[in-house]
């Protein structure tokens, strides 16, 4: 925690930023090791260039924040108290030099809270802290990688449970319930996002909604799921065919697998991020399915299941050791269904490592 705060305050000094205020649960967790959902209540972290940080949060969460390792000042407020007034009083006691510039998460902080924040420093200019936090979080340290490996193992297990739950007539929601029940028995409290179990033509929707569709012979079966473990996420997609695959289904599947493997093989330090998308997109387009691959190749992965960077062909940033992201090409046909294959990827000094490891060669589930 302290090293991360020191890196942020060094940047603040370079940029002549006097105060950074962070409001998102993810960035607060990154700097405090305390993860919670305060719901509508204010939770915020003030980082000062020339003073100790100040953490303000609902009083009912204060002891948990201390237990998570936060040792600087905490204001735990009651529901009948005004947290901004309490923050103003605490900041006043610090006797800061004149505050000329503040920074906050412009994409996260609601308008009313931004006005309250500016009211604390009425003569200061405002700027964004978002880009700096993104670039800090994009490189994972060893402790983060260790957690993400375990989260990926749990995602693999979720797919295994899903496959074992398949039988003719079972519904998407029944399989979904089995997956999440078995994961909770393993200690997983939260999924990274709404679990997807899609059968047949419904797998042809990249973000389809599971329902009462029952499994039939010849159906594609698409699982897209992930877990939250110790504040970090995983995300895996695997696609299967139930009982028997047509030639067209095999072609779709093998095209996606070829695109995914080619994109993975290009994953190494120094590669332009956009190349990963373009490599997969060219393979799928040359196979005649370019108009059926509507999304980017993947997304950053960490505290958020979708975070910086965006893995689109427009991204000119370079891959660096310690980056984690997904590679997930797909082809979607609204009539017969779709195929997506997704892995969680870590960039190493020698290339890449896939954190998810469930087999991805075409499997016909009998």
Buried (B, 14 or more C-beta within 10 A) or exposed (E): BEEBBEEBBEBBEEBEBBBBBBBBBBBBBBBBBBBBEBEEBBBBBBBBBEBEBBBBBBBBBBEEBBEBEBEBBBBBBEEEEEBBEBBBEBBEEBEBEEBEBBBBBEEBBEEEBBEBBBEBBEEBEBBEBBEBBBBBBBBBEEEBBEBBBBBBBBBBBBBBBBBEBBEEEBBBBBBBBBBBEBBEEEEBEEBBBEBBBBBBBBBBBBEBEBBEBBBEEBBBBBBBBBBBBEBBBBBBBBBBBBBEBEEEBEBBBBBBBBBBBBBBEBBBBEBBBBBBBBBBBBBBBEBEBBEBBEBBBBBBBBBBBBBBBBBBBEBEBEBEBBBBBBBBBBBBBEEBBBBBBBBBBBBBEEBBBBBBBBEBEBBEBE
